[in-house]
Amino acid sequence: MAYYVVAYDISDNKRRRKVGEVLEAFGKRVNYSVFEVQVKSKAQLKALEQELLKELDGKYDSLRFYHVCQSCVEKSWSLGDEPPPFEESAVYFF
């Protein structure tokens, strides 16, 4: 299992909505443009990347993947009325 934080900056409403929909199929939105994502394999990660590339305009949009190691996940926490980071029951798989 691999963990990622995915953040994006997309000015176009339609593209931003579509990217959000793709990421919601793979993970949990934790902020308007930030998702926690778990993937089971490199193939699943590649599939996510391919789906996102279909929606992005490389001239105007930016999207970043931050790999989060297992020990870092275990050391992560949240404040407020949110489940813990990468909580299994809150993460969806594509």
C-alpha positions as CSV (number, residue, x, y, z in Angstrom):
1,M,0.0,0.0,0.0
2,A,1.3,3.4,-0.9
3,Y,0.1,6.7,0.5
4,Y,0.1,10.1,-1.3
5,V,-1.1,13.6,-0.6
6,V,-2.2,15.2,-3.9
7,A,-2.6,18.9,-4.2
8,Y,-3.6,21.0,-7.2
9,D,-4.1,24.5,-8.5
10,I,-6.5,24.7,-11.4
11,S,-8.1,28.0,-12.4
12,D,-10.8,26.6,-14.8
13,N,-13.9,25.5,-12.9
14,K,-14.8,22.7,-15.2
15,R,-11.3,21.1,-15.2
16,R,-11.0,21.6,-11.4
17,R,-14.3,19.8,-10.9
18,K,-13.3,16.9,-13.1
19,V,-10.0,16.5,-11.4
20,G,-11.8,16.5,-8.0
21,E,-14.1,13.8,-9.3
22,V,-11.2,11.7,-10.4
23,L,-9.4,12.0,-7.1
24,E,-12.6,11.3,-5.1
25,A,-12.6,7.9,-6.8
26,F,-9.2,7.2,-5.4
27,G,-9.2,8.9,-2.0
28,K,-10.5,11.4,0.5
29,R,-10.8,15.2,0.1
30,V,-9.2,16.8,3.1
31,N,-9.2,20.4,1.8
32,Y,-10.7,22.0,-1.3
33,S,-7.8,21.1,-3.5
34,V,-6.0,18.5,-1.4
35,F,-6.6,14.8,-1.2
36,E,-5.3,11.8,0.7
37,V,-4.9,8.9,-1.6
38,Q,-4.0,5.2,-1.1
39,V,-3.0,3.0,-4.0
40,K,-2.5,-0.8,-3.9
41,S,0.0,-1.0,-6.8
42,K,2.1,1.0,-9.2
43,A,-0.4,0.1,-11.9
44,Q,-3.2,1.7,-9.9
45,L,-1.0,4.8,-9.4
46,K,-0.3,4.9,-13.1
47,A,-4.0,4.6,-13.8
48,L,-4.7,7.6,-11.5
49,E,-2.0,9.6,-13.3
50,Q,-3.5,8.8,-16.7
51,E,-7.0,9.8,-15.6
52,L,-5.7,13.1,-14.2
53,L,-3.6,13.9,-17.3
54,K,-6.8,13.6,-19.4
55,E,-8.3,16.5,-17.4
56,L,-5.2,18.8,-16.9
57,D,-4.1,21.6,-19.1
58,G,-0.3,21.6,-18.7
59,K,0.0,25.3,-19.7
60,Y,-2.3,26.5,-16.9
61,D,-2.7,23.8,-14.3
62,S,-0.4,22.3,-11.6
63,L,-0.9,19.1,-9.6
64,R,1.6,17.5,-7.2
65,F,1.9,14.1,-5.6
66,Y,3.7,13.9,-2.2
67,H,4.6,10.3,-1.3
68,V,4.0,9.7,2.4
69,C,5.9,6.7,3.9
70,Q,4.2,4.2,6.2
71,S,6.0,5.4,9.3
72,C,5.0,9.0,8.4
73,V,1.4,8.0,8.1
74,E,1.6,6.5,11.6
75,K,3.0,9.8,12.9
76,S,0.3,11.9,11.3
77,W,-2.6,13.5,13.1
78,S,-5.5,15.9,12.5
79,L,-7.0,18.6,14.6
80,G,-10.7,19.4,14.7
81,D,-13.6,17.3,13.6
82,E,-11.8,15.2,11.1
83,P,-10.9,11.5,11.1
84,P,-7.2,10.7,11.4
85,P,-5.1,11.0,8.3
86,F,-5.4,8.1,5.8
87,E,-8.1,6.4,8.0
88,E,-8.9,3.1,6.2
89,S,-12.7,3.5,6.4
90,A,-12.6,7.0,4.9
91,V,-10.5,6.0,1.9
92,Y,-11.9,4.6,-1.3
93,F,-10.3,2.4,-3.9
94,F,-10.7,2.7,-7.7
